[in-house]
Amino acid sequence: MNNSYLLLKSIHIFGVILLLGNIIVTAWWKFMADKTKNPSIIAFAQRQVILTDFVFTAPGALIAILAGDYMAYSSMADTWNIQWLTWGRGLFIASGIIWITVLIPTQIKQSRIARSFNSATVIPDEYWKLSKRWNIFGALAVVLPLINIYWMVFKPV
C-alpha cells in the first residue's frame, strides 16, 4: 500500500468518525434533553441538533464520501459490481435519504416550535409527535451506517 492510499483511508476514517460520532452523541443528548421536559433545556438542545448537523454531520459525510469514492475509483475497476462496496454505498445512501427527507425537516419544525419556549411554556403535542418521529427515523439512520462498518471492514464476497 502506498502512502497516498493510507492518507485517503485516514481521511475517510476521520469523516466516518465525525459523522457517526456526531449522530450518536446528538441523538443521546437530544433524547436526554426531551426526557427532562424542561422547555429551556429542550430549546437549547434543539438549536444544537441543527448546528451540529452543519458543523459535524454534513462535513463528516462529505469527507467520508469523497475520500472513500476516490480510494475506490483509483484502486478498483467497476466499483458498482463489488458486492461489499455496493452494500456499503447503498446503506449510506439509504441513511442519507432518511436524513434529507425525514430528519432534517423534522428537526427544522421542532426548532421553530422550540424557539418560543421559555421556562413557563407548556410544550405542545406537535413537538412531542415530531420528537417521536425523529427518534424512530433517527435510530434507523444511525443503525444503517453502523451496519455499514461490517461491509467496509470485512469486505465479504
C-alpha positions as CSV (number, residue, x, y, z in Angstrom):
1,M,0.0,0.0,0.0
2,N,1.3,3.4,-0.8
3,N,1.2,6.5,1.4
4,S,-1.4,8.3,-0.7
5,Y,-3.9,5.4,-0.2
6,L,-3.2,5.3,3.5
7,L,-3.7,9.1,3.7
8,L,-7.0,8.8,1.9
9,K,-8.0,5.9,4.2
10,S,-7.2,8.0,7.2
11,I,-9.2,10.9,5.9
12,H,-12.1,8.6,5.1
13,I,-12.0,7.2,8.7
14,F,-11.9,10.7,10.1
15,G,-15.0,11.6,8.1
16,V,-16.8,8.5,9.4
17,I,-15.7,9.3,13.0
18,L,-17.2,12.8,12.6
19,L,-20.4,11.5,11.1
20,L,-21.1,8.6,13.4
21,G,-19.7,10.3,16.5
22,N,-22.0,13.2,16.0
23,I,-25.1,11.4,15.1
24,I,-24.8,9.0,18.1
25,V,-23.9,11.7,20.6
26,T,-26.5,14.2,19.3
27,A,-29.3,11.5,19.4
28,W,-28.3,10.7,23.0
29,W,-28.3,14.3,24.4
30,K,-31.4,15.3,22.4
31,F,-33.2,12.2,23.8
32,M,-32.0,13.1,27.3
33,A,-33.0,16.8,26.9
34,D,-36.5,15.7,25.9
35,K,-36.7,13.4,28.9
36,T,-36.3,16.4,31.2
37,K,-39.5,18.0,29.8
38,N,-37.8,21.3,30.6
39,P,-38.6,23.8,27.8
40,S,-35.4,25.7,28.2
41,I,-33.2,22.7,28.1
42,I,-35.1,21.3,25.1
43,A,-34.9,24.6,23.2
44,F,-31.2,24.7,23.7
45,A,-30.7,21.1,22.7
46,Q,-32.9,21.6,19.6
47,R,-30.7,24.5,18.5
48,Q,-27.6,22.4,19.0
49,V,-29.0,19.5,16.9
50,I,-29.3,21.8,13.9
51,L,-25.9,23.4,14.5
52,T,-24.0,20.2,14.9
53,D,-25.5,18.7,11.8
54,F,-24.0,21.6,9.8
55,V,-20.7,21.6,11.7
56,F,-20.0,17.9,12.1
57,T,-22.5,15.6,10.4
58,A,-22.6,17.1,6.9
59,P,-18.8,17.7,6.7
60,G,-18.2,14.2,8.1
61,A,-20.5,12.6,5.5
62,L,-18.9,14.7,2.7
63,I,-15.3,13.8,3.7
64,A,-16.3,10.1,4.0
65,I,-17.9,10.1,0.6
66,L,-15.2,12.0,-1.2
67,A,-12.2,10.1,0.3
68,G,-14.0,6.7,0.1
69,D,-15.0,7.1,-3.6
70,Y,-11.6,8.5,-4.5
71,M,-10.0,5.4,-2.9
72,A,-12.4,3.1,-4.7
73,Y,-12.2,4.6,-8.1
74,S,-8.4,4.9,-8.0
75,S,-7.7,1.4,-6.9
76,M,-10.6,-0.7,-8.3
77,A,-12.4,-1.2,-11.6
78,D,-16.2,-1.3,-12.0
79,T,-16.8,-0.4,-8.3
80,W,-20.6,-0.8,-8.6
81,N,-20.1,-4.6,-9.2
82,I,-18.2,-5.1,-6.0
83,Q,-20.8,-6.5,-3.5
84,W,-19.3,-5.2,-0.3
85,L,-18.8,-1.7,-1.8
86,T,-22.3,-1.6,-3.3
87,W,-23.9,-2.7,0.0
88,G,-21.9,0.0,1.8
89,R,-22.9,2.7,-0.6
90,G,-26.5,1.5,-0.5
91,L,-26.7,1.7,3.3
92,F,-25.0,5.1,3.3
93,I,-27.4,6.4,0.6
94,A,-30.4,5.0,2.5
95,S,-29.3,6.7,5.7
96,G,-28.8,9.9,3.7
97,I,-32.3,9.7,2.2
98,I,-33.7,9.4,5.7
99,W,-31.8,12.4,6.9
100,I,-32.7,14.6,4.0
101,T,-36.4,13.6,3.7
102,V,-37.4,13.0,7.3
103,L,-34.9,14.0,9.9
104,I,-33.8,17.4,8.7
105,P,-37.4,18.7,8.0
106,T,-38.5,17.3,11.4
107,Q,-35.6,19.0,13.2
108,I,-36.3,22.3,11.5
109,K,-40.0,22.1,12.5
110,Q,-39.0,21.2,16.1
111,S,-36.5,24.0,16.2
112,R,-39.1,26.5,15.1
113,I,-41.5,25.3,17.8
114,A,-38.8,25.4,20.4
115,R,-37.8,29.0,19.6
116,S,-40.8,30.2,21.5
117,F,-40.1,28.0,24.6
118,N,-39.4,29.7,28.0
119,S,-39.4,28.2,31.5
120,A,-43.2,28.6,31.7
121,T,-44.0,27.1,28.3
122,V,-46.2,24.1,28.1
123,I,-44.6,22.0,25.3
124,P,-47.2,21.5,22.6
125,D,-48.2,18.0,21.5
126,E,-46.9,18.7,18.0
127,Y,-43.4,18.9,19.3
128,W,-43.7,15.5,21.0
129,K,-45.2,13.9,17.9
130,L,-42.2,15.3,15.9
131,S,-39.8,14.1,18.6
132,K,-41.3,10.5,18.3
133,R,-40.8,10.6,14.6
134,W,-37.2,11.9,15.0
135,N,-36.4,9.2,17.5
136,I,-37.7,6.4,15.2
137,F,-36.2,7.5,12.0
138,G,-33.1,8.7,13.7
139,A,-32.5,5.3,15.2
140,L,-32.8,3.8,11.7
141,A,-30.5,6.4,10.2
142,V,-27.9,5.5,12.9
143,V,-28.2,1.8,12.6
144,L,-27.6,1.8,8.8
145,P,-24.1,3.3,8.9
146,L,-23.2,1.1,11.9
147,I,-24.1,-1.9,9.8
148,N,-22.0,-0.3,7.1
149,I,-18.9,-0.8,9.3
150,Y,-19.3,-4.5,8.8
151,W,-19.2,-4.2,5.0
152,M,-16.3,-1.7,5.0
153,V,-14.1,-3.7,7.4
154,F,-14.8,-7.3,6.5
155,K,-15.5,-6.8,2.7
156,P,-17.3,-10.1,2.4
157,V,-17.6,-11.6,-1.1
